[in-house]
Amino acid sequence: MLIAIIEDEEDLLELLEFNLQKEGYDVVGFLNSKRVKDFIQEENPDLLIVDRNLPFVEGTKFVKNLREEGYDIPVIFLTAKNSDENIIEGFEAGGDDYITKPFNMKELLMRVKAVLKRNHKFENIISYKNMKLNLDTKTLNIEDETIRLTPAEFNLLKLFFENPKRIVPKSEIADVLEIGEKSVNVAINRLNHKINILEAIRGVGYKLK
């Protein structure tokens, strides 16, 4: 799932990116709307999160223009404009949801999930490169191939897919798999025999290749 955020407050943009990435989404942030349309044409994101108080063009005008040009990407407005009239304007412009600042991050994450689900684009999936780990079916898809996983293999992959850039220490792997640290190498080798995906960092732990 690819989410684009248009938010001119840099600190808030970074906070949103961090929390959405923790949930397994791919996220791209913009401080204004200048390059967003080109991005939409090239990448076809699954959701836009749009502030209304943007430089160059007001958020509802930007979304209304997208709708008039035929783009049907789901949109959540995230804005300080909180009057009843403001909210109506947001929905009339083509918004799928409207969240006012200050907001609760957990609520925003739930609303993101709900909007994606309503638009038939939601799958409970974590992606890494060309691989998709389905958290519901506990299977791994690599392009057109579906790979069945044991519970240990699934839990191991989930840990690393949720931490794609981090070296995970043996102790953490042992805790997740509920095994002793001496058995971690065996679990890693079994998974690598099925899909060669993890590499050892001597004296530290393991990371995705």
PAMIRO-190449 format. One record per atom (N, C-alpha, C, O): residue number from 1; x, y negated, z. Coordinates in steps of 0.05 Angstrom, whole numbers, plus 5000, padded with zeros to 4 digits. Last residue first. Layout:
<rs>
nr / X / Y / Z
NUM / X / Y / Z
...
</rs>
This chain:
<rs>
nr / X / Y / Z
209 / 5370 / 5184 / 5067
209 / 5389 / 5178 / 5045
209 / 5379 / 5156 / 5027
209 / 5392 / 5149 / 5008
208 / 5356 / 5166 / 5135
208 / 5347 / 5173 / 5108
208 / 5368 / 5167 / 5087
208 / 5383 / 5147 / 5090
207 / 5400 / 5188 / 5187
207 / 5384 / 5168 / 5173
207 / 5375 / 5179 / 5146
207 / 5386 / 5199 / 5136
206 / 5422 / 5207 / 5254
206 / 5415 / 5213 / 5226
206 / 5399 / 5190 / 5214
206 / 5387 / 5174 / 5228
205 / 5476 / 5192 / 5297
205 / 5450 / 5205 / 5293
205 / 5446 / 5212 / 5263
205 / 5465 / 5220 / 5249
204 / 5530 / 5185 / 5318
204 / 5508 / 5166 / 5322
204 / 5481 / 5180 / 5320
204 / 5465 / 5179 / 5339
203 / 5571 / 5220 / 5305
203 / 5571 / 5207 / 5332
203 / 5548 / 5189 / 5338
203 / 5547 / 5177 / 5359
202 / 5562 / 5209 / 5236
202 / 5578 / 5222 / 5258
202 / 5578 / 5206 / 5284
202 / 5585 / 5182 / 5284
201 / 5503 / 5214 / 5211
201 / 5522 / 5192 / 5216
201 / 5538 / 5201 / 5241
201 / 5528 / 5201 / 5263
200 / 5476 / 5258 / 5162
200 / 5486 / 5254 / 5189
200 / 5505 / 5230 / 5189
200 / 5521 / 5226 / 5171
199 / 5416 / 5248 / 5123
199 / 5445 / 5251 / 5125
199 / 5454 / 5244 / 5154
199 / 5442 / 5227 / 5167
198 / 5359 / 5276 / 5091
198 / 5372 / 5264 / 5114
198 / 5402 / 5268 / 5114
198 / 5412 / 5289 / 5105
197 / 5341 / 5302 / 5045
197 / 5333 / 5275 / 5049
197 / 5347 / 5261 / 5072
197 / 5348 / 5236 / 5073
196 / 5325 / 5352 / 5007
196 / 5351 / 5341 / 5016
196 / 5348 / 5311 / 5020
196 / 5352 / 5295 / 5002
195 / 5276 / 5393 / 5026
195 / 5280 / 5368 / 5011
195 / 5305 / 5354 / 5023
195 / 5305 / 5347 / 5046
194 / 5291 / 5444 / 5047
194 / 5266 / 5440 / 5032
194 / 5268 / 5416 / 5014
194 / 5262 / 5417 / 4990
193 / 5338 / 5434 / 5073
193 / 5337 / 5457 / 5055
193 / 5312 / 5455 / 5037
193 / 5313 / 5464 / 5013
192 / 5324 / 5393 / 5106
192 / 5341 / 5387 / 5084
192 / 5342 / 5410 / 5063
192 / 5346 / 5406 / 5040
191 / 5294 / 5422 / 5145
191 / 5281 / 5402 / 5128
191 / 5298 / 5396 / 5103
191 / 5287 / 5394 / 5081
190 / 5335 / 5453 / 5166
190 / 5312 / 5466 / 5154
190 / 5297 / 5447 / 5136
190 / 5288 / 5454 / 5114
189 / 5370 / 5414 / 5186
189 / 5379 / 5432 / 5164
189 / 5355 / 5445 / 5150
189 / 5355 / 5449 / 5126
188 / 5340 / 5392 / 5228
188 / 5348 / 5376 / 5205
188 / 5355 / 5393 / 5181
188 / 5347 / 5387 / 5159
187 / 5335 / 5437 / 5262
187 / 5311 / 5425 / 5250
187 / 5318 / 5407 / 5226
187 / 5304 / 5408 / 5206
186 / 5390 / 5444 / 5274
186 / 5375 / 5466 / 5261
186 / 5350 / 5454 / 5247
186 / 5344 / 5461 / 5224
185 / 5402 / 5397 / 5301
185 / 5416 / 5403 / 5276
185 / 5401 / 5425 / 5260
185 / 5399 / 5423 / 5236
184 / 5370 / 5402 / 5348
184 / 5364 / 5382 / 5328
184 / 5377 / 5388 / 5301
184 / 5364 / 5385 / 5280
183 / 5384 / 5436 / 5388
183 / 5368 / 5447 / 5366
183 / 5362 / 5427 / 5344
183 / 5350 / 5434 / 5324
182 / 5411 / 5406 / 5425
182 / 5426 / 5426 / 5411
182 / 5411 / 5438 / 5387
182 / 5423 / 5449 / 5369
181 / 5370 / 5376 / 5449
181 / 5388 / 5363 / 5429
181 / 5404 / 5383 / 5413
181 / 5411 / 5377 / 5390
180 / 5309 / 5414 / 5451
180 / 5334 / 5406 / 5462
180 / 5352 / 5393 / 5441
180 / 5348 / 5399 / 5417
179 / 5244 / 5386 / 5433
179 / 5265 / 5408 / 5433
179 / 5290 / 5397 / 5446
179 / 5292 / 5373 / 5452
178 / 5204 / 5352 / 5414
178 / 5201 / 5367 / 5440
178 / 5219 / 5392 / 5440
178 / 5211 / 5414 / 5446
177 / 5208 / 5319 / 5373
177 / 5202 / 5347 / 5366
177 / 5199 / 5364 / 5391
177 / 5191 / 5388 / 5389
176 / 5218 / 5271 / 5400
176 / 5195 / 5273 / 5382
176 / 5187 / 5302 / 5376
176 / 5164 / 5309 / 5375
175 / 5265 / 5284 / 5429
175 / 5240 / 5277 / 5443
175 / 5216 / 5280 / 5426
175 / 5195 / 5290 / 5434
174 / 5301 / 5294 / 5387
174 / 5294 / 5315 / 5406
174 / 5268 / 5309 / 5421
174 / 5252 / 5327 / 5425
173 / 5304 / 5242 / 5365
173 / 5293 / 5264 / 5349
173 / 5284 / 5288 / 5367
173 / 5263 / 5299 / 5363
172 / 5328 / 5217 / 5408
172 / 5301 / 5208 / 5400
172 / 5288 / 5230 / 5383
172 / 5264 / 5236 / 5386
171 / 5378 / 5242 / 5409
171 / 5361 / 5243 / 5433
171 / 5332 / 5236 / 5426
171 / 5313 / 5248 / 5436
170 / 5402 / 5230 / 5361
170 / 5393 / 5257 / 5366
170 / 5373 / 5258 / 5389
170 / 5354 / 5274 / 5388
169 / 5379 / 5166 / 5334
169 / 5397 / 5183 / 5350
169 / 5385 / 5211 / 5355
169 / 5360 / 5214 / 5354
168 / 5373 / 5142 / 5269
168 / 5357 / 5153 / 5292
168 / 5375 / 5171 / 5308
168 / 5386 / 5191 / 5297
167 / 5386 / 5083 / 5238
167 / 5398 / 5109 / 5245
167 / 5385 / 5118 / 5271
167 / 5385 / 5105 / 5291
166 / 5337 / 5052 / 5196
166 / 5350 / 5055 / 5222
166 / 5363 / 5083 / 5225
166 / 5353 / 5103 / 5214
165 / 5304 / 5044 / 5154
165 / 5331 / 5032 / 5153
165 / 5347 / 5037 / 5178
165 / 5370 / 5027 / 5180
164 / 5255 / 5070 / 5164
164 / 5271 / 5076 / 5139
164 / 5299 / 5065 / 5139
164 / 5316 / 5076 / 5124
163 / 5218 / 5091 / 5204
163 / 5243 / 5077 / 5211
163 / 5263 / 5080 / 5187
163 / 5284 / 5091 / 5191
162 / 5178 / 5121 / 5185
162 / 5170 / 5097 / 5201
162 / 5195 / 5080 / 5208
162 / 5192 / 5057 / 5217
161 / 5207 / 5162 / 5163
161 / 5192 / 5144 / 5145
161 / 5183 / 5119 / 5159
161 / 5181 / 5097 / 5147
160 / 5225 / 5187 / 5210
160 / 5244 / 5173 / 5193
160 / 5230 / 5154 / 5173
160 / 5241 / 5133 / 5167
159 / 5177 / 5207 / 5233
159 / 5195 / 5190 / 5249
159 / 5214 / 5174 / 5230
159 / 5217 / 5150 / 5235
158 / 5157 / 5238 / 5190
158 / 5142 / 5214 / 5200
158 / 5160 / 5195 / 5215
158 / 5159 / 5171 / 5212
157 / 5195 / 5279 / 5189
157 / 5193 / 5260 / 5166
157 / 5178 / 5235 / 5175
157 / 5186 / 5213 / 5167
156 / 5183 / 5303 / 5239
156 / 5210 / 5293 / 5233
156 / 5209 / 5272 / 5210
156 / 5221 / 5251 / 5213
155 / 5131 / 5319 / 5233
155 / 5138 / 5300 / 5254
155 / 5165 / 5287 / 5249
155 / 5169 / 5264 / 5255
154 / 5137 / 5356 / 5189
154 / 5120 / 5332 / 5187
154 / 5128 / 5311 / 5207
154 / 5131 / 5288 / 5200
153 / 5170 / 5394 / 5212
153 / 5179 / 5379 / 5189
153 / 5163 / 5354 / 5185
153 / 5174 / 5333 / 5179
152 / 5136 / 5413 / 5253
152 / 5162 / 5401 / 5260
152 / 5172 / 5384 / 5237
152 / 5183 / 5362 / 5241
151 / 5092 / 5434 / 5224
151 / 5089 / 5412 / 5242
151 / 5115 / 5398 / 5249
151 / 5115 / 5373 / 5252
150 / 5115 / 5443 / 5155
150 / 5110 / 5454 / 5181
150 / 5105 / 5430 / 5200
150 / 5113 / 5408 / 5194
149 / 5085 / 5422 / 5094
149 / 5105 / 5418 / 5115
149 / 5096 / 5433 / 5140
149 / 5072 / 5435 / 5146
148 / 5082 / 5427 / 5023
148 / 5071 / 5434 / 5049
148 / 5092 / 5432 / 5071
148 / 5115 / 5441 / 5066
147 / 5084 / 5381 / 4973
147 / 5100 / 5398 / 4989
147 / 5087 / 5402 / 5016
147 / 5082 / 5383 / 5031
146 / 5065 / 5368 / 4907
146 / 5057 / 5368 / 4935
146 / 5072 / 5389 / 4951
146 / 5074 / 5412 / 4942
145 / 5087 / 5329 / 4853
145 / 5091 / 5354 / 4868
145 / 5082 / 5350 / 4897
145 / 5090 / 5331 / 4911
144 / 5089 / 5282 / 4825
144 / 5066 / 5299 / 4821
144 / 5066 / 5325 / 4837
144 / 5048 / 5342 / 4836
143 / 5125 / 5247 / 4871
143 / 5114 / 5244 / 4845
143 / 5089 / 5263 / 4843
143 / 5070 / 5258 / 4857
142 / 5119 / 5283 / 4924
142 / 5141 / 5272 / 4910
142 / 5133 / 5271 / 4881
142 / 5133 / 5292 / 4867
141 / 5082 / 5284 / 4983
141 / 5080 / 5283 / 4953
141 / 5105 / 5269 / 4942
141 / 5111 / 5246 / 4949
140 / 5071 / 5324 / 5038
140 / 5089 / 5305 / 5025
140 / 5085 / 5307 / 4995
140 / 5086 / 5329 / 4984
139 / 5019 / 5328 / 5088
139 / 5033 / 5338 / 5065
139 / 5051 / 5316 / 5054
139 / 5047 / 5292 / 5059
138 / 4979 / 5318 / 5125
138 / 5006 / 5327 / 5134
138 / 5021 / 5341 / 5112
138 / 5034 / 5361 / 5115
137 / 4931 / 5297 / 5116
137 / 4934 / 5324 / 5107
137 / 4961 / 5336 / 5115
137 / 4966 / 5360 / 5113
136 / 4941 / 5247 / 5142
136 / 4916 / 5262 / 5147
136 / 4920 / 5292 / 5140
136 / 4914 / 5310 / 5155
135 / 4987 / 5225 / 5126
135 / 4984 / 5230 / 5154
135 / 4959 / 5246 / 5161
135 / 4957 / 5257 / 5183
134 / 5028 / 5239 / 5073
134 / 5000 / 5236 / 5080
134 / 4995 / 5244 / 5109
134 / 4999 / 5267 / 5117
133 / 5081 / 5207 / 5047
133 / 5074 / 5225 / 5069
133 / 5045 / 5220 / 5077
133 / 5039 / 5198 / 5088
132 / 5110 / 5202 / 4986
132 / 5087 / 5193 / 5002
132 / 5080 / 5215 / 5022
132 / 5074 / 5237 / 5015
131 / 5167 / 5179 / 4949
131 / 5154 / 5199 / 4966
131 / 5131 / 5187 / 4982
131 / 5133 / 5164 / 4991
130 / 5202 / 5147 / 4923
130 / 5181 / 5159 / 4906
130 / 5165 / 5180 / 4922
130 / 5152 / 5197 / 4910
129 / 5212 / 5107 / 4979
129 / 5221 / 5111 / 4951
129 / 5198 / 5124 / 4935
129 / 5176 / 5112 / 4934
128 / 5162 / 5124 / 5021
128 / 5191 / 5119 / 5021
128 / 5201 / 5127 / 4993
128 / 5199 / 5150 / 4984
127 / 5100 / 5111 / 5056
127 / 5116 / 5115 / 5031
127 / 5146 / 5110 / 5036
127 / 5153 / 5093 / 5053
126 / 5047 / 5139 / 5090
126 / 5072 / 5124 / 5093
126 / 5090 / 5131 / 5069
126 / 5093 / 5154 / 5062
125 / 4976 / 5136 / 5090
125 / 5001 / 5145 / 5078
125 / 5024 / 5127 / 5086
125 / 5021 / 5102 / 5088
124 / 4916 / 5141 / 5086
124 / 4932 / 5141 / 5110
124 / 4960 / 5153 / 5103
124 / 4966 / 5176 / 5109
123 / 4892 / 5095 / 5039
123 / 4899 / 5122 / 5045
123 / 4918 / 5121 / 5069
123 / 4934 / 5103 / 5072
122 / 4848 / 5051 / 5008
122 / 4861 / 5059 / 5033
122 / 4867 / 5089 / 5034
122 / 4849 / 5105 / 5031
121 / 4818 / 5034 / 4968
121 / 4847 / 5034 / 4963
121 / 4862 / 5044 / 4988
121 / 4887 / 5044 / 4988
120 / 4764 / 5022 / 4971
120 / 4772 / 5048 / 4961
120 / 4802 / 5050 / 4955
120 / 4811 / 5066 / 4938
119 / 4750 / 4977 / 4996
119 / 4756 / 4974 / 4968
119 / 4768 / 5000 / 4956
119 / 4780 / 4999 / 4935
118 / 4745 / 4994 / 5048
118 / 4720 / 4986 / 5033
118 / 4725 / 4984 / 5004
118 / 4708 / 4989 / 4987
117 / 4799 / 5000 / 5060
117 / 4781 / 5024 / 5059
117 / 4756 / 5017 / 5043
117 / 4747 / 5034 / 5027
116 / 4817 / 4948 / 5061
116 / 4829 / 4967 / 5042
116 / 4811 / 4991 / 5039
116 / 4807 / 5002 / 5016
115 / 4786 / 4929 / 5104
115 / 4783 / 4917 / 5077
115 / 4794 / 4936 / 5056
115 / 4782 / 4940 / 5035
114 / 4806 / 4960 / 5147
114 / 4778 / 4962 / 5139
114 / 4773 / 4951 / 5110
114 / 4758 / 4963 / 5095
113 / 4860 / 4945 / 5150
113 / 4853 / 4973 / 5145
113 / 4824 / 4975 / 5134
113 / 4819 / 4990 / 5116
112 / 4852 / 4891 / 5163
112 / 4867 / 4898 / 5139
112 / 4859 / 4927 / 5131
112 / 4853 / 4932 / 5108
111 / 4827 / 4898 / 5212
111 / 4812 / 4886 / 5190
111 / 4825 / 4892 / 5163
111 / 4812 / 4896 / 5143
110 / 4868 / 4919 / 5243
110 / 4844 / 4935 / 5239
110 / 4828 / 4924 / 5215
110 / 4816 / 4939 / 5200
109 / 4904 / 4876 / 5242
109 / 4912 / 4901 / 5230
109 / 4888 / 4919 / 5225
109 / 4887 / 4933 / 5204
108 / 4873 / 4837 / 5270
108 / 4880 / 4833 / 5242
108 / 4888 / 4859 / 5228
108 / 4880 / 4864 / 5205
107 / 4871 / 4861 / 5320
107 / 4846 / 4858 / 5305
107 / 4853 / 4853 / 5275
107 / 4839 / 4864 / 5258
106 / 4925 / 4858 / 5334
106 / 4912 / 4885 / 5332
106 / 4886 / 4883 / 5315
106 / 4880 / 4900 / 5299
105 / 4932 / 4802 / 5337
105 / 4946 / 4818 / 5317
105 / 4933 / 4845 / 5313
105 / 4931 / 4855 / 5290
104 / 4882 / 4754 / 5342
104 / 4894 / 4777 / 5355
104 / 4906 / 4795 / 5334
104 / 4893 / 4803 / 5315
103 / 4895 / 4684 / 5328
103 / 4882 / 4710 / 5323
103 / 4896 / 4731 / 5339
103 / 4919 / 4728 / 5348
102 / 4877 / 4614 / 5329
102 / 4895 / 4636 / 5335
102 / 4880 / 4663 / 5333
102 / 4855 / 4664 / 5337
101 / 4853 / 4626 / 5262
101 / 4875 / 4623 / 5281
101 / 4866 / 4607 / 5305
101 / 4849 / 4590 / 5303
100 / 4804 / 4671 / 5235
100 / 4813 / 4644 / 5243
100 / 4835 / 4646 / 5263
100 / 4837 / 4664 / 5280
99 / 4792 / 4707 / 5177
99 / 4802 / 4709 / 5204
99 / 4812 / 4681 / 5212
99 / 4828 / 4669 / 5197
98 / 4750 / 4738 / 5134
98 / 4759 / 4711 / 5142
98 / 4766 / 4712 / 5171
98 / 4749 / 4717 / 5188
97 / 4745 / 4778 / 5074
97 / 4744 / 4774 / 5103
97 / 4756 / 4747 / 5109
97 / 4770 / 4735 / 5093
96 / 4744 / 4770 / 5020
96 / 4731 / 4795 / 5030
96 / 4728 / 4794 / 5061
96 / 4712 / 4808 / 5072
95 / 4732 / 4711 / 4982
95 / 4745 / 4725 / 5003
95 / 4729 / 4750 / 5012
95 / 4705 / 4750 / 5011
94 / 4710 / 4679 / 4943
94 / 4717 / 4706 / 4935
94 / 4732 / 4721 / 4957
94 / 4743 / 4742 / 4951
93 / 4688 / 4631 / 4956
93 / 4711 / 4630 / 4938
93 / 4720 / 4658 / 4929
93 / 4735 / 4660 / 4911
92 / 4650 / 4646 / 4994
92 / 4641 / 4638 / 4967
92 / 4663 / 4636 / 4947
92 / 4659 / 4640 / 4923
91 / 4684 / 4656 / 5038
91 / 4670 / 4678 / 5025
91 / 4660 / 4671 / 4997
91 / 4660 / 4687 / 4979
90 / 4701 / 4603 / 5047
90 / 4720 / 4625 / 5042
90 / 4707 / 4648 / 5028
90 / 4718 / 4659 / 5009
89 / 4655 / 4575 / 5057
89 / 4671 / 4568 / 5034
89 / 4690 / 4590 / 5027
89 / 4694 / 4597 / 5003
88 / 4640 / 4599 / 5106
88 / 4623 / 4603 / 5082
88 / 4639 / 4597 / 5057
88 / 4636 / 4611 / 5037
87 / 4681 / 4578 / 5137
87 / 4679 / 4607 / 5134
87 / 4662 / 4613 / 5109
87 / 4669 / 4631 / 5093
86 / 4670 / 4523 / 5136
86 / 4696 / 4533 / 5126
86 / 4694 / 4562 / 5119
86 / 4704 / 4572 / 5099
85 / 4621 / 4522 / 5162
85 / 4622 / 4513 / 5134
85 / 4648 / 4524 / 5121
85 / 4648 / 4532 / 5098
84 / 4635 / 4537 / 5213
84 / 4617 / 4554 / 5198
84 / 4619 / 4548 / 5168
84 / 4618 / 4566 / 5151
83 / 4706 / 4525 / 5222
83 / 4678 / 4517 / 5224
83 / 4661 / 4537 / 5208
83 / 4671 / 4551 / 5190
82 / 4762 / 4534 / 5219
82 / 4744 / 4553 / 5233
82 / 4715 / 4545 / 5236
82 / 4701 / 4558 / 5251
81 / 4823 / 4535 / 5195
81 / 4797 / 4523 / 5188
81 / 4775 / 4542 / 5197
81 / 4770 / 4563 / 5185
80 / 4868 / 4564 / 5202
80 / 4859 / 4548 / 5225
80 / 4832 / 4535 / 5219
80 / 4820 / 4524 / 5238
79 / 4868 / 4631 / 5172
79 / 4869 / 4602 / 5172
79 / 4860 / 4589 / 5198
79 / 4845 / 4601 / 5213
78 / 4867 / 4677 / 5126
78 / 4878 / 4674 / 5153
78 / 4884 / 4645 / 5157
78 / 4904 / 4635 / 5147
77 / 4826 / 4715 / 5084
77 / 4836 / 4688 / 5091
77 / 4844 / 4689 / 5120
77 / 4830 / 4699 / 5137
76 / 4839 / 4770 / 5046
76 / 4833 / 4761 / 5073
76 / 4844 / 4733 / 5077
76 / 4868 / 4729 / 5074
75 / 4819 / 4800 / 4986
75 / 4831 / 4777 / 4999
75 / 4821 / 4774 / 5027
75 / 4797 / 4775 / 5032
74 / 4829 / 4850 / 4935
74 / 4817 / 4842 / 4961
74 / 4833 / 4819 / 4973
74 / 4857 / 4818 / 4972
73 / 4830 / 4833 / 4866
73 / 4846 / 4842 / 4890
73 / 4832 / 4832 / 4915
73 / 4824 / 4809 / 4917
72 / 4809 / 4822 / 4817
72 / 4791 / 4831 / 4838
72 / 4805 / 4842 / 4863
72 / 4794 / 4857 / 4878
71 / 4815 / 4773 / 4768
71 / 4829 / 4789 / 4788
71 / 4810 / 4796 / 4810
71 / 4797 / 4779 / 4822
70 / 4790 / 4739 / 4731
70 / 4784 / 4767 / 4730
70 / 4799 / 4785 / 4750
70 / 4796 / 4809 / 4749
69 / 4793 / 4685 / 4735
69 / 4810 / 4697 / 4715
69 / 4808 / 4728 / 4714
69 / 4821 / 4741 / 4698
68 / 4762 / 4675 / 4778
68 / 4752 / 4666 / 4752
68 / 4768 / 4678 / 4729
68 / 4758 / 4681 / 4707
67 / 4795 / 4695 / 4819
67 / 4770 / 4709 / 4812
67 / 4759 / 4701 / 4785
67 / 4749 / 4717 / 4770
66 / 4836 / 4657 / 4817
66 / 4842 / 4685 / 4812
66 / 4816 / 4700 / 4804
66 / 4816 / 4715 / 4785
65 / 4807 / 4611 / 4832
65 / 4819 / 4612 / 4806
65 / 4826 / 4641 / 4798
65 / 4822 / 4649 / 4775
64 / 4794 / 4626 / 4885
64 / 4773 / 4622 / 4866
64 / 4783 / 4623 / 4837
64 / 4770 / 4635 / 4820
63 / 4846 / 4625 / 4907
63 / 4831 / 4650 / 4905
63 / 4808 / 4648 / 4885
63 / 4804 / 4666 / 4869
62 / 4857 / 4570 / 4903
62 / 4875 / 4589 / 4892
62 / 4860 / 4616 / 4887
62 / 4862 / 4628 / 4866
61 / 4816 / 4548 / 4934
61 / 4818 / 4541 / 4905
61 / 4836 / 4562 / 4891
61 / 4830 / 4570 / 4868
60 / 4828 / 4567 / 4984
60 / 4804 / 4576 / 4971
60 / 4804 / 4570 / 4941
60 / 4793 / 4585 / 4925
59 / 4879 / 4541 / 4994
59 / 4877 / 4570 / 4992
59 / 4851 / 4580 / 4978
59 / 4852 / 4598 / 4962
58 / 4899 / 4486 / 4954
58 / 4885 / 4496 / 4977
58 / 4878 / 4525 / 4973
58 / 4872 / 4533 / 4950
57 / 4965 / 4475 / 4930
57 / 4937 / 4482 / 4924
57 / 4924 / 4494 / 4949
57 / 4936 / 4510 / 4963
56 / 5012 / 4448 / 4952
56 / 5006 / 4448 / 4923
56 / 4976 / 4455 / 4917
56 / 4964 / 4441 / 4901
55 / 5014 / 4486 / 5013
55 / 5023 / 4464 / 4996
55 / 5015 / 4469 / 4967
55 / 5012 / 4492 / 4959
54 / 4954 / 4508 / 5047
54 / 4978 / 4513 / 5032
54 / 4987 / 4488 / 5017
54 / 4971 / 4471 / 5010
53 / 4911 / 4525 / 5086
53 / 4927 / 4501 / 5086
53 / 4954 / 4505 / 5073
53 / 4975 / 4506 / 5087
52 / 4894 / 4578 / 5083
52 / 4880 / 4558 / 5067
52 / 4896 / 4532 / 5065
52 / 4895 / 4518 / 5045
51 / 4931 / 4638 / 5072
51 / 4925 / 4615 / 5089
51 / 4910 / 4595 / 5071
51 / 4914 / 4594 / 5047
50 / 4916 / 4704 / 5056
50 / 4919 / 4677 / 5046
50 / 4912 / 4656 / 5067
50 / 4890 / 4656 / 5077
49 / 4935 / 4766 / 5036
49 / 4928 / 4751 / 5060
49 / 4935 / 4722 / 5055
49 / 4959 / 4716 / 5050
48 / 4914 / 4813 / 4988
48 / 4926 / 4787 / 4993
48 / 4916 / 4776 / 5020
48 / 4892 / 4778 / 5026
47 / 4926 / 4881 / 4968
47 / 4913 / 4862 / 4986
47 / 4929 / 4836 / 4987
47 / 4953 / 4836 / 4986
46 / 4955 / 4911 / 4932
46 / 4929 / 4921 / 4941
46 / 4913 / 4902 / 4958
46 / 4889 / 4905 / 4962
45 / 4987 / 4880 / 4874
45 / 4985 / 4887 / 4903
45 / 4957 / 4896 / 4910
45 / 4937 / 4891 / 4896
44 / 5014 / 4883 / 4820
44 / 4987 / 4892 / 4826
44 / 4984 / 4899 / 4856
44 / 4978 / 4922 / 4862
43 / 5063 / 4866 / 4798
43 / 5063 / 4887 / 4819
43 / 5036 / 4897 / 4827
43 / 5034 / 4918 / 4839
42 / 5056 / 4828 / 4758
42 / 5077 / 4847 / 4755
42 / 5073 / 4871 / 4774
42 / 5080 / 4894 / 4767
41 / 5012 / 4796 / 4773
41 / 5012 / 4808 / 4746
41 / 5033 / 4831 / 4744
41 / 5028 / 4851 / 4730
40 / 5030 / 4780 / 4823
40 / 5006 / 4796 / 4821
40 / 5005 / 4811 / 4794
40 / 4999 / 4834 / 4792
39 / 5074 / 4748 / 4810
39 / 5078 / 4772 / 4826
39 / 5054 / 4791 / 4823
39 / 5057 / 4816 / 4820
38 / 5048 / 4707 / 4784
38 / 5067 / 4723 / 4769
38 / 5072 / 4750 / 4783
38 / 5073 / 4771 / 4771
37 / 5020 / 4686 / 4827
37 / 5005 / 4698 / 4804
37 / 5023 / 4715 / 4787
37 / 5015 / 4736 / 4778
36 / 5061 / 4668 / 4862
36 / 5043 / 4691 / 4870
36 / 5030 / 4703 / 4846
36 / 5027 / 4728 / 4844
35 / 5093 / 4625 / 4859
35 / 5102 / 4649 / 4845
35 / 5083 / 4673 / 4849
35 / 5088 / 4695 / 4839
34 / 5063 / 4585 / 4888
34 / 5075 / 4580 / 4862
34 / 5081 / 4605 / 4846
34 / 5075 / 4607 / 4822
33 / 5040 / 4583 / 4938
33 / 5027 / 4600 / 4918
33 / 5041 / 4599 / 4891
33 / 5031 / 4611 / 4872
32 / 5088 / 4590 / 4993
32 / 5068 / 4575 / 4977
32 / 5059 / 4593 / 4954
32 / 5067 / 4616 / 4952
31 / 5117 / 4629 / 5018
31 / 5111 / 4604 / 5033
31 / 5093 / 4585 / 5018
31 / 5083 / 4566 / 5030
30 / 5103 / 4698 / 5017
30 / 5107 / 4674 / 5001
30 / 5100 / 4650 / 5019
30 / 5081 / 4650 / 5034
29 / 5124 / 4767 / 5026
29 / 5114 / 4741 / 5036
29 / 5121 / 4718 / 5018
29 / 5142 / 4717 / 5005
28 / 5105 / 4833 / 5019
28 / 5120 / 4811 / 5007
28 / 5108 / 4785 / 5016
28 / 5083 / 4781 / 5014
27 / 5106 / 4899 / 5045
27 / 5097 / 4871 / 5048
27 / 5116 / 4852 / 5034
27 / 5141 / 4855 / 5036
26 / 5080 / 4963 / 5051
26 / 5100 / 4947 / 5038
26 / 5089 / 4918 / 5037
26 / 5066 / 4913 / 5030
25 / 5059 / 4990 / 5115
25 / 5053 / 4976 / 5090
25 / 5079 / 4964 / 5077
25 / 5097 / 4957 / 5092
24 / 5067 / 5013 / 5164
24 / 5073 / 5029 / 5140
24 / 5067 / 5016 / 5114
24 / 5070 / 5028 / 5093
23 / 5064 / 4983 / 5209
23 / 5041 / 5000 / 5203
23 / 5045 / 5017 / 5177
23 / 5027 / 5032 / 5170
22 / 5109 / 4953 / 5205
22 / 5108 / 4973 / 5226
22 / 5085 / 4993 / 5221
22 / 5087 / 5016 / 5229
21 / 5092 / 4917 / 5166
21 / 5112 / 4937 / 5159
21 / 5113 / 4959 / 5179
21 / 5117 / 4983 / 5172
20 / 5059 / 4886 / 5198
20 / 5047 / 4902 / 5176
20 / 5066 / 4923 / 5167
20 / 5058 / 4945 / 5160
19 / 5096 / 4862 / 5232
19 / 5075 / 4879 / 5243
19 / 5062 / 4896 / 5221
19 / 5055 / 4919 / 5227
18 / 5130 / 4833 / 5197
18 / 5141 / 4853 / 5215
18 / 5119 / 4872 / 5224
18 / 5123 / 4896 / 5224
17 / 5095 / 4798 / 5170
17 / 5110 / 4817 / 5155
17 / 5120 / 4840 / 5173
17 / 5117 / 4863 / 5166
16 / 5078 / 4767 / 5214
16 / 5059 / 4783 / 5199
16 / 5073 / 4805 / 5183
16 / 5064 / 4828 / 5183
15 / 5126 / 4742 / 5228
15 / 5112 / 4759 / 5247
15 / 5092 / 4777 / 5233
15 / 5090 / 4801 / 5240
14 / 5138 / 4713 / 5182
14 / 5156 / 4734 / 5190
14 / 5143 / 4753 / 5210
14 / 5147 / 4777 / 5209
13 / 5094 / 4677 / 5183
13 / 5098 / 4695 / 5160
13 / 5116 / 4719 / 5168
13 / 5110 / 4742 / 5161
12 / 5105 / 4649 / 5230
12 / 5081 / 4666 / 5228
12 / 5084 / 4686 / 5205
12 / 5076 / 4709 / 5208
11 / 5152 / 4622 / 5213
11 / 5152 / 4640 / 5236
11 / 5129 / 4660 / 5236
11 / 5132 / 4683 / 5242
10 / 5133 / 4591 / 5169
10 / 5153 / 4613 / 5165
10 / 5154 / 4632 / 5188
10 / 5156 / 4656 / 5184
9 / 5074 / 4574 / 5145
9 / 5088 / 4574 / 5170
9 / 5108 / 4597 / 5171
9 / 5099 / 4620 / 5173
8 / 5048 / 4585 / 5098
8 / 5069 / 4565 / 5097
8 / 5084 / 4561 / 5124
8 / 5104 / 4547 / 5125
7 / 5032 / 4644 / 5066
7 / 5030 / 4630 / 5092
7 / 5054 / 4611 / 5094
7 / 5077 / 4619 / 5092
6 / 5009 / 4697 / 5035
6 / 5016 / 4669 / 5028
6 / 5011 / 4653 / 5053
6 / 4988 / 4648 / 5061
5 / 5029 / 4764 / 5026
5 / 5020 / 4743 / 5045
5 / 5028 / 4716 / 5035
5 / 5051 / 4712 / 5028
4 / 5011 / 4825 / 4997
4 / 5024 / 4799 / 4993
4 / 5011 / 4779 / 5013
4 / 4987 / 4777 / 5015
3 / 5021 / 4894 / 5005
3 / 5006 / 4870 / 5014
3 / 5023 / 4845 / 5009
3 / 5047 / 4845 / 5016
2 / 5013 / 4958 / 4981
2 / 5029 / 4933 / 4978
2 / 5011 / 4909 / 4985
2 / 4990 / 4905 / 4974
1 / 5017 / 5024 / 5000
1 / 5000 / 5000 / 5000
1 / 5017 / 4975 / 5000
1 / 5034 / 4972 / 5017
</rs>
